[in-house]
Amino acid sequence: MRYFPVFFDLQEKSCIVVGGGRVAERKIQNLRKAGAVVTVVSPCLAAGLKRLKEANRIKHLPRPYRTGDLRTAYLAVAATDDPCTNEKVFREASALRIPVNVVDDPVHCSFIVPAVVSRGDILIAISTGGRSPALAKALRKKLRQEIGAEYPALLKMAGAIRKKIIPLGWGQRKNRNIYRRLFQEDVIEMVRQRKYAALNRLLRKTIGPGFSLEEMGLKA
């Protein structure tokens, strides 16, 4: 395993993207979804980025990249069609110990961006170590078909259970056994088919009284 899987918390973090084309736009859209504060360094912007700028959703430095542009960055992305500029971004980021991704150039990346399946707060990242983005996309398509809307609902229930169990002080072993018994395929089917009465019976049997969907503040 060449890469260590990790998720960055980018809420309100400054992220610098060098490049203003359509490739940069895709990266910027994902950074914004993660809550990043994005600054784009580029003489011109693609149409979608122009709209984001006009709506004050991104900051824009309308000029070529200069050394020093990354000094306030938490994370950097180079997405230009100029290898020389991309390498300069990589070198500055490396010197400042800032995580940097140069699009389609794994050699000049301190991190790579995986293919992602997103279902609410569930985020599944898929990587082929940079060897085959096409295979990563194919795996993403397959997982999108298999991970449906029932999983965010299951996650919401799991979060409510955890919030209520932890203060009881039952201990890690008992809590782990509860989750192991709950999260079986039949529970997924119950959620998928909205069999709430059966789900409530299972919750009471597995955990005890006080853990029905209604008692945990969940709509049945």
MIDOSE-1310 file (N, C-alpha, C; in nm, 2 decimals, decimal comma, always signed):
residues 220
mryf	+0,09/-0,12/+0,00/+0,00/+0,00/+0,00/+0,09/+0,12/+0,00; +0,09/+0,20/-0,11/+0,18/+0,31/-0,12/+0,12/+0,43/-0,05; -0,01/+0,45/-0,05/-0,07/+0,57/+0,00/-0,15/+0,54/+0,13; -0,14/+0,63/+0,23/-0,21/+0,62/+0,36/-0,34/+0,69/+0,34
pvff	-0,45/+0,62/+0,36/-0,59/+0,68/+0,34/-0,62/+0,78/+0,46; -0,66/+0,90/+0,42/-0,69/+1,00/+0,52/-0,79/+1,09/+0,47; -0,87/+1,15/+0,56/-0,97/+1,25/+0,52/-0,93/+1,39/+0,59; -0,92/+1,49/+0,51/-0,89/+1,62/+0,56/-1,02/+1,69/+0,61
dlqe	-1,01/+1,76/+0,72/-1,12/+1,85/+0,76/-1,08/+1,99/+0,70; -1,16/+2,03/+0,60/-1,13/+2,16/+0,53/-1,23/+2,27/+0,56; -1,31/+2,25/+0,66/-1,40/+2,35/+0,70/-1,33/+2,48/+0,73; -1,37/+2,59/+0,66/-1,31/+2,72/+0,68/-1,16/+2,73/+0,66
ksci	-1,10/+2,62/+0,59/-0,96/+2,62/+0,57/-0,93/+2,69/+0,43; -0,81/+2,76/+0,42/-0,77/+2,83/+0,30/-0,71/+2,72/+0,20; -0,77/+2,71/+0,09/-0,72/+2,62/-0,02/-0,69/+2,70/-0,14; -0,57/+2,69/-0,20/-0,53/+2,76/-0,31/-0,53/+2,67/-0,43
vvgg	-0,60/+2,71/-0,54/-0,60/+2,64/-0,66/-0,54/+2,72/-0,77; -0,44/+2,67/-0,83/-0,37/+2,74/-0,94/-0,42/+2,69/-1,07; -0,49/+2,77/-1,15/-0,55/+2,73/-1,27/-0,70/+2,76/-1,27; -0,75/+2,80/-1,38/-0,89/+2,84/-1,38/-0,98/+2,78/-1,49
grva	-0,93/+2,66/-1,54/-1,01/+2,59/-1,64/-1,11/+2,49/-1,59; -1,16/+2,40/-1,68/-1,27/+2,31/-1,64/-1,22/+2,21/-1,54; -1,09/+2,16/-1,55/-1,03/+2,07/-1,46/-1,03/+2,13/-1,32; -0,98/+2,25/-1,31/-0,97/+2,33/-1,19/-1,11/+2,34/-1,13
erki	-1,21/+2,37/-1,21/-1,34/+2,39/-1,17/-1,40/+2,27/-1,09; -1,37/+2,15/-1,15/-1,42/+2,02/-1,08/-1,35/+2,01/-0,95; -1,22/+2,04/-0,94/-1,16/+2,03/-0,81/-1,22/+2,13/-0,71; -1,24/+2,25/-0,76/-1,29/+2,36/-0,67/-1,43/+2,32/-0,62
qnlr	-1,52/+2,27/-0,70/-1,65/+2,23/-0,66/-1,64/+2,13/-0,54; -1,55/+2,03/-0,55/-1,54/+1,94/-0,44/-1,48/+2,00/-0,32; -1,38/+2,09/-0,33/-1,33/+2,16/-0,22/-1,44/+2,24/-0,15; -1,52/+2,31/-0,22/-1,63/+2,39/-0,16/-1,73/+2,30/-0,09
kaga	-1,76/+2,18/-0,15/-1,85/+2,09/-0,08/-1,80/+2,05/+0,06; -1,66/+2,05/+0,07/-1,60/+2,01/+0,20/-1,59/+2,13/+0,29; -1,64/+2,25/+0,25/-1,63/+2,37/+0,33/-1,51/+2,45/+0,32; -1,43/+2,43/+0,22/-1,30/+2,50/+0,21/-1,33/+2,65/+0,16
vvtv	-1,24/+2,74/+0,20/-1,24/+2,87/+0,15/-1,14/+2,87/+0,03; -1,19/+2,89/-0,09/-1,10/+2,86/-0,21/-1,06/+3,00/-0,27; -0,93/+3,00/-0,30/-0,87/+3,11/-0,38/-0,82/+3,06/-0,50; -0,86/+3,12/-0,62/-0,81/+3,07/-0,75/-0,71/+3,17/-0,80
vspc	-0,60/+3,12/-0,84/-0,49/+3,20/-0,90/-0,49/+3,17/-1,05; -0,53/+3,26/-1,14/-0,54/+3,23/-1,28/-0,57/+3,36/-1,35; -0,51/+3,39/-1,47/-0,54/+3,51/-1,55/-0,69/+3,51/-1,59; -0,74/+3,39/-1,62/-0,88/+3,38/-1,66/-0,95/+3,27/-1,60
laag	-1,09/+3,27/-1,61/-1,17/+3,17/-1,54/-1,27/+3,10/-1,64; -1,29/+2,97/-1,62/-1,40/+2,91/-1,70/-1,53/+2,97/-1,65; -1,63/+2,94/-1,74/-1,76/+3,01/-1,71/-1,82/+2,97/-1,58; -1,81/+2,85/-1,53/-1,86/+2,81/-1,40/-1,79/+2,88/-1,29
lkrl	-1,66/+2,90/-1,30/-1,58/+2,97/-1,20/-1,61/+3,12/-1,20; -1,64/+3,17/-1,32/-1,69/+3,31/-1,32/-1,81/+3,33/-1,24; -1,90/+3,24/-1,25/-2,03/+3,25/-1,18/-2,01/+3,24/-1,03; -1,92/+3,15/-0,99/-1,88/+3,14/-0,85/-1,82/+3,27/-0,79
kean	-1,73/+3,33/-0,88/-1,67/+3,45/-0,84/-1,77/+3,56/-0,82; -1,86/+3,57/-0,92/-1,97/+3,68/-0,91/-2,06/+3,66/-0,79; -2,08/+3,54/-0,75/-2,16/+3,51/-0,63/-2,08/+3,51/-0,50; -1,95/+3,56/-0,51/-1,86/+3,57/-0,39/-1,84/+3,43/-0,32
rikh	-1,84/+3,33/-0,40/-1,82/+3,19/-0,34/-1,68/+3,15/-0,35; -1,60/+3,22/-0,43/-1,45/+3,19/-0,44/-1,38/+3,33/-0,45; -1,26/+3,33/-0,41/-1,17/+3,44/-0,43/-1,09/+3,42/-0,55; -1,05/+3,53/-0,62/-0,98/+3,52/-0,75/-0,87/+3,62/-0,75
lprp	-0,75/+3,57/-0,78/-0,63/+3,65/-0,81/-0,61/+3,64/-0,96; -0,65/+3,75/-1,04/-0,65/+3,74/-1,18/-0,51/+3,77/-1,25; -0,43/+3,67/-1,23/-0,29/+3,68/-1,28/-0,23/+3,55/-1,27; -0,11/+3,53/-1,33/-0,04/+3,40/-1,32/+0,01/+3,38/-1,18
yrtg	+0,04/+3,25/-1,15/+0,09/+3,21/-1,02/+0,23/+3,28/-1,00; +0,25/+3,32/-0,87/+0,38/+3,37/-0,83/+0,42/+3,30/-0,70; +0,55/+3,27/-0,69/+0,61/+3,22/-0,57/+0,57/+3,31/-0,45; +0,51/+3,25/-0,35/+0,46/+3,32/-0,23/+0,31/+3,31/-0,22
dlrt	+0,24/+3,27/-0,33/+0,10/+3,26/-0,33/+0,04/+3,16/-0,23; +0,13/+3,06/-0,19/+0,08/+2,95/-0,11/+0,11/+2,98/+0,04; +0,16/+3,09/+0,07/+0,21/+3,11/+0,21/+0,10/+3,10/+0,32; -0,03/+3,13/+0,28/-0,14/+3,11/+0,37/-0,22/+2,99/+0,35
ayla	-0,18/+2,90/+0,26/-0,26/+2,79/+0,22/-0,25/+2,67/+0,33; -0,37/+2,61/+0,35/-0,37/+2,48/+0,42/-0,35/+2,36/+0,33; -0,39/+2,38/+0,20/-0,38/+2,28/+0,10/-0,38/+2,35/-0,03; -0,30/+2,29/-0,13/-0,29/+2,35/-0,26/-0,32/+2,25/-0,37
vaat	-0,37/+2,30/-0,48/-0,39/+2,22/-0,60/-0,34/+2,29/-0,72; -0,26/+2,23/-0,81/-0,22/+2,28/-0,93/-0,29/+2,22/-1,05; -0,36/+2,30/-1,13/-0,45/+2,24/-1,23/-0,43/+2,32/-1,36; -0,31/+2,36/-1,40/-0,29/+2,43/-1,52/-0,24/+2,34/-1,63
ddpc	-0,23/+2,39/-1,75/-0,18/+2,31/-1,86/-0,03/+2,34/-1,89; +0,03/+2,40/-1,79/+0,17/+2,44/-1,80/+0,25/+2,36/-1,70; +0,33/+2,25/-1,74/+0,40/+2,17/-1,65/+0,50/+2,25/-1,57; +0,56/+2,36/-1,62/+0,66/+2,44/-1,55/+0,59/+2,51/-1,43
tnek	+0,47/+2,56/-1,45/+0,40/+2,63/-1,34/+0,36/+2,52/-1,24; +0,31/+2,41/-1,28/+0,27/+2,31/-1,19/+0,38/+2,26/-1,10; +0,50/+2,25/-1,16/+0,62/+2,21/-1,08/+0,66/+2,31/-0,98; +0,64/+2,44/-1,02/+0,67/+2,55/-0,92/+0,58/+2,54/-0,80
vfre	+0,45/+2,52/-0,83/+0,35/+2,51/-0,72/+0,39/+2,39/-0,63; +0,43/+2,28/-0,69/+0,47/+2,16/-0,61/+0,59/+2,19/-0,53; +0,69/+2,26/-0,58/+0,81/+2,29/-0,51/+0,78/+2,39/-0,39; +0,70/+2,49/-0,42/+0,67/+2,58/-0,31/+0,59/+2,51/-0,20
asal	+0,49/+2,43/-0,24/+0,41/+2,36/-0,14/+0,50/+2,27/-0,06; +0,59/+2,20/-0,12/+0,68/+2,10/-0,05/+0,77/+2,18/+0,05; +0,82/+2,29/+0,00/+0,91/+2,37/+0,09/+0,83/+2,42/+0,22; +0,70/+2,45/+0,20/+0,62/+2,50/+0,31/+0,55/+2,39/+0,38
ripv	+0,57/+2,26/+0,34/+0,51/+2,15/+0,40/+0,36/+2,16/+0,39; +0,31/+2,20/+0,28/+0,17/+2,21/+0,25/+0,12/+2,09/+0,16; +0,02/+2,02/+0,20/-0,02/+1,91/+0,11/-0,06/+1,97/-0,03; -0,01/+1,90/-0,14/-0,03/+1,95/-0,27/-0,07/+1,84/-0,37
nvvd	-0,16/+1,87/-0,46/-0,20/+1,78/-0,56/-0,18/+1,85/-0,70; -0,10/+1,79/-0,78/-0,09/+1,83/-0,92/-0,17/+1,74/-1,01; -0,27/+1,79/-1,07/-0,37/+1,71/-1,14/-0,30/+1,63/-1,25; -0,33/+1,50/-1,25/-0,28/+1,40/-1,35/-0,12/+1,39/-1,35
dpvh	-0,06/+1,41/-1,24/+0,08/+1,41/-1,23/+0,12/+1,35/-1,09; +0,10/+1,22/-1,07/+0,13/+1,17/-0,93/+0,27/+1,19/-0,88; +0,37/+1,20/-0,97/+0,50/+1,23/-0,92/+0,52/+1,36/-0,85; +0,43/+1,46/-0,88/+0,44/+1,59/-0,82/+0,32/+1,61/-0,73
csfi	+0,28/+1,50/-0,66/+0,17/+1,51/-0,56/+0,22/+1,46/-0,42; +0,18/+1,53/-0,32/+0,20/+1,47/-0,18/+0,07/+1,40/-0,14; -0,03/+1,42/-0,21/-0,16/+1,34/-0,19/-0,23/+1,32/-0,33; -0,30/+1,22/-0,35/-0,38/+1,20/-0,47/-0,53/+1,21/-0,42
vpav	-0,62/+1,24/-0,52/-0,76/+1,26/-0,49/-0,83/+1,13/-0,54; -0,90/+1,06/-0,45/-0,96/+0,93/-0,49/-1,09/+0,96/-0,56; -1,14/+0,85/-0,62/-1,28/+0,85/-0,67/-1,37/+0,84/-0,54; -1,48/+0,91/-0,54/-1,56/+0,91/-0,42/-1,71/+0,88/-0,44
vsrg	-1,76/+0,80/-0,35/-1,91/+0,78/-0,35/-1,96/+0,85/-0,22; -2,05/+0,93/-0,24/-2,11/+1,01/-0,13/-2,26/+0,98/-0,11; -2,29/+0,95/+0,01/-2,44/+0,93/+0,05/-2,46/+1,00/+0,18; -2,50/+1,12/+0,18/-2,52/+1,19/+0,30/-2,38/+1,21/+0,37
dili	-2,37/+1,17/+0,50/-2,25/+1,18/+0,57/-2,16/+1,05/+0,55; -2,20/+0,96/+0,46/-2,12/+0,85/+0,43/-2,03/+0,88/+0,31; -1,90/+0,86/+0,33/-1,81/+0,90/+0,22/-1,72/+0,78/+0,20; -1,72/+0,72/+0,08/-1,64/+0,61/+0,05/-1,53/+0,65/-0,06
aist	-1,41/+0,64/-0,03/-1,30/+0,68/-0,12/-1,24/+0,56/-0,18; -1,21/+0,57/-0,31/-1,16/+0,46/-0,39/-1,03/+0,50/-0,46; -0,92/+0,43/-0,44/-0,79/+0,46/-0,50/-0,73/+0,34/-0,56; -0,67/+0,36/-0,68/-0,59/+0,25/-0,74/-0,44/+0,29/-0,73
ggrs	-0,40/+0,38/-0,64/-0,27/+0,42/-0,63/-0,22/+0,50/-0,74; -0,31/+0,57/-0,82/-0,27/+0,65/-0,93/-0,25/+0,57/-1,06; -0,26/+0,43/-1,05/-0,23/+0,35/-1,16/-0,34/+0,34/-1,27; -0,47/+0,35/-1,22/-0,58/+0,34/-1,32/-0,70/+0,42/-1,27
pala	-0,71/+0,55/-1,30/-0,83/+0,63/-1,26/-0,95/+0,57/-1,32; -0,94/+0,51/-1,44/-1,06/+0,45/-1,51/-1,12/+0,34/-1,43; -1,03/+0,25/-1,37/-1,08/+0,14/-1,29/-1,14/+0,20/-1,16; -1,09/+0,30/-1,10/-1,14/+0,37/-0,98/-1,28/+0,42/-1,01
kalr	-1,30/+0,48/-1,13/-1,43/+0,53/-1,17/-1,53/+0,41/-1,19; -1,49/+0,30/-1,24/-1,57/+0,19/-1,26/-1,62/+0,13/-1,13; -1,53/+0,13/-1,03/-1,56/+0,08/-0,90/-1,66/+0,18/-0,83; -1,64/+0,31/-0,85/-1,73/+0,40/-0,80/-1,87/+0,38/-0,85
kklr	-1,88/+0,36/-0,98/-2,01/+0,34/-1,04/-2,08/+0,22/-0,98; -2,01/+0,11/-0,96/-2,06/-0,01/-0,90/-2,11/+0,01/-0,76; -2,03/+0,08/-0,68/-2,07/+0,11/-0,54/-2,19/+0,20/-0,53; -2,20/+0,30/-0,62/-2,31/+0,39/-0,63/-2,44/+0,31/-0,64
qeig	-2,44/+0,20/-0,72/-2,55/+0,12/-0,74/-2,59/+0,04/-0,62; -2,49/+0,00/-0,54/-2,51/-0,09/-0,43/-2,54/-0,01/-0,30; -2,48/+0,11/-0,29/-2,50/+0,19/-0,16/-2,62/+0,28/-0,19; -2,73/+0,25/-0,14/-2,85/+0,33/-0,16/-2,89/+0,43/-0,05
aeyp	-3,01/+0,48/-0,06/-3,05/+0,59/+0,03/-3,08/+0,53/+0,17; -3,09/+0,40/+0,18/-3,11/+0,34/+0,32/-2,99/+0,35/+0,41; -2,87/+0,37/+0,35/-2,75/+0,38/+0,43/-2,74/+0,51/+0,51; -2,77/+0,62/+0,45/-2,77/+0,74/+0,54/-2,87/+0,73/+0,65
allk	-2,99/+0,67/+0,62/-3,09/+0,65/+0,73/-3,03/+0,56/+0,84; -2,96/+0,45/+0,80/-2,90/+0,36/+0,89/-2,79/+0,44/+0,97; -2,72/+0,52/+0,91/-2,62/+0,60/+0,98/-2,68/+0,69/+1,08; -2,79/+0,75/+1,05/-2,86/+0,84/+1,14/-2,91/+0,76/+1,26
maga	-2,96/+0,65/+1,24/-3,00/+0,56/+1,35/-2,88/+0,52/+1,44; -2,77/+0,48/+1,37/-2,65/+0,44/+1,45/-2,60/+0,56/+1,53; -2,60/+0,68/+1,48/-2,56/+0,80/+1,55/-2,64/+0,82/+1,68; -2,78/+0,80/+1,66/-2,87/+0,82/+1,77/-2,84/+0,72/+1,88
irkk	-2,82/+0,59/+1,84/-2,79/+0,49/+1,93/-2,66/+0,52/+2,01; -2,56/+0,56/+1,94/-2,43/+0,59/+2,00/-2,44/+0,70/+2,10; -2,52/+0,80/+2,07/-2,53/+0,92/+2,15/-2,60/+0,88/+2,28; -2,69/+0,78/+2,27/-2,77/+0,74/+2,39/-2,69/+0,63/+2,47
iipl	-2,61/+0,55/+2,41/-2,54/+0,44/+2,48/-2,42/+0,49/+2,56; -2,34/+0,58/+2,50/-2,22/+0,61/+2,56/-2,23/+0,66/+2,71; -2,33/+0,75/+2,74/-2,34/+0,80/+2,88/-2,38/+0,69/+2,97; -2,43/+0,57/+2,92/-2,47/+0,46/+3,01/-2,35/+0,39/+3,07
gwgq	-2,24/+0,40/+3,01/-2,12/+0,34/+3,06/-2,11/+0,19/+3,06; -2,17/+0,13/+2,95/-2,18/-0,01/+2,95/-2,04/-0,08/+2,91; -1,95/+0,00/+2,86/-1,82/-0,05/+2,82/-1,81/-0,08/+2,67; -1,69/-0,08/+2,62/-1,67/-0,10/+2,48/-1,71/-0,23/+2,43
rknr	-1,68/-0,34/+2,51/-1,72/-0,47/+2,46/-1,87/-0,49/+2,44; -1,95/-0,45/+2,54/-2,09/-0,46/+2,52/-2,14/-0,38/+2,41; -2,09/-0,25/+2,40/-2,14/-0,17/+2,29/-2,10/-0,23/+2,15; -1,98/-0,29/+2,14/-1,94/-0,35/+2,02/-2,03/-0,46/+1,98
niyr	-2,07/-0,55/+2,08/-2,16/-0,66/+2,05/-2,29/-0,61/+2,01; -2,34/-0,50/+2,07/-2,47/-0,45/+2,02/-2,47/-0,41/+1,88; -2,36/-0,34/+1,84/-2,35/-0,29/+1,70/-2,34/-0,41/+1,61; -2,26/-0,51/+1,65/-2,24/-0,63/+1,57/-2,37/-0,70/+1,54
rlfq	-2,46/-0,71/+1,64/-2,59/-0,78/+1,63/-2,68/-0,70/+1,54; -2,67/-0,57/+1,55/-2,77/-0,48/+1,48/-2,74/-0,47/+1,34; -2,61/-0,45/+1,30/-2,58/-0,41/+1,16/-2,56/-0,54/+1,08; -2,67/-0,61/+1,06/-2,67/-0,72/+0,97/-2,76/-0,69/+0,85
edvi	-2,75/-0,78/+0,75/-2,82/-0,75/+0,62/-2,97/-0,73/+0,65; -3,03/-0,80/+0,74/-3,17/-0,79/+0,76/-3,21/-0,65/+0,81; -3,12/-0,59/+0,89/-3,15/-0,45/+0,93/-3,15/-0,36/+0,81; -3,05/-0,38/+0,72/-3,05/-0,29/+0,60/-3,18/-0,31/+0,52
emvr	-3,23/-0,43/+0,51/-3,35/-0,45/+0,44/-3,47/-0,39/+0,52; -3,47/-0,39/+0,65/-3,58/-0,33/+0,73/-3,58/-0,18/+0,70; -3,46/-0,12/+0,70/-3,46/+0,03/+0,67/-3,50/+0,05/+0,53; -3,45/-0,03/+0,43/-3,48/+0,00/+0,29/-3,63/-0,02/+0,27
qrky	-3,69/-0,11/+0,33/-3,84/-0,14/+0,31/-3,93/-0,06/+0,41; -3,86/+0,02/+0,50/-3,93/+0,09/+0,60/-4,02/+0,01/+0,69; -3,97/-0,10/+0,73/-4,04/-0,19/+0,82/-4,00/-0,15/+0,97; -4,06/-0,03/+1,00/-4,03/+0,03/+1,13/-4,07/-0,05/+1,25
aaln	-4,18/-0,12/+1,24/-4,23/-0,20/+1,36/-4,13/-0,31/+1,39; -4,09/-0,38/+1,28/-3,99/-0,48/+1,30/-3,86/-0,43/+1,35; -3,82/-0,31/+1,30/-3,70/-0,25/+1,34/-3,70/-0,21/+1,49; -3,82/-0,16/+1,54/-3,83/-0,13/+1,68/-3,82/-0,25/+1,77
rllr	-3,88/-0,36/+1,72/-3,87/-0,49/+1,80/-3,73/-0,53/+1,81; -3,65/-0,52/+1,70/-3,51/-0,56/+1,70/-3,43/-0,47/+1,80; -3,46/-0,34/+1,79/-3,39/-0,25/+1,88/-3,41/-0,28/+2,03; -3,54/-0,31/+2,06/-3,57/-0,34/+2,20/-3,51/-0,47/+2,24
ktig	-3,51/-0,57/+2,15/-3,45/-0,70/+2,18/-3,30/-0,69/+2,20; -3,24/-0,61/+2,12/-3,09/-0,61/+2,11/-3,03/-0,52/+2,22; -3,10/-0,40/+2,24/-3,05/-0,30/+2,33/-3,12/-0,29/+2,46; -3,26/-0,29/+2,45/-3,34/-0,28/+2,57/-3,44/-0,17/+2,55
pgfs	-3,52/-0,15/+2,66/-3,63/-0,04/+2,65/-3,56/+0,10/+2,64; -3,64/+0,19/+2,58/-3,59/+0,32/+2,56/-3,52/+0,35/+2,43; -3,51/+0,25/+2,34/-3,43/+0,26/+2,22/-3,52/+0,24/+2,10; -3,65/+0,27/+2,10/-3,73/+0,27/+1,98/-3,69/+0,39/+1,90
leem	-3,73/+0,39/+1,77/-3,70/+0,51/+1,68/-3,75/+0,63/+1,74; -3,88/+0,63/+1,79/-3,94/+0,75/+1,84/-3,87/+0,80/+1,97; -3,83/+0,71/+2,05/-3,76/+0,74/+2,18/-3,62/+0,80/+2,15; -3,57/+0,77/+2,04/-3,44/+0,83/+2,00/-3,45/+0,96/+1,92
glka	-3,58/+1,00/+1,90/-3,60/+1,12/+1,82/-3,60/+1,10/+1,67; -3,62/+0,98/+1,63/-3,62/+0,95/+1,48/-3,76/+0,93/+1,43; -3,79/+0,98/+1,32/-3,92/+0,96/+1,26/-3,93/+0,82/+1,20; -4,04/+0,76/+1,24/-4,07/+0,62/+1,18/-4,18/+0,63/+1,08
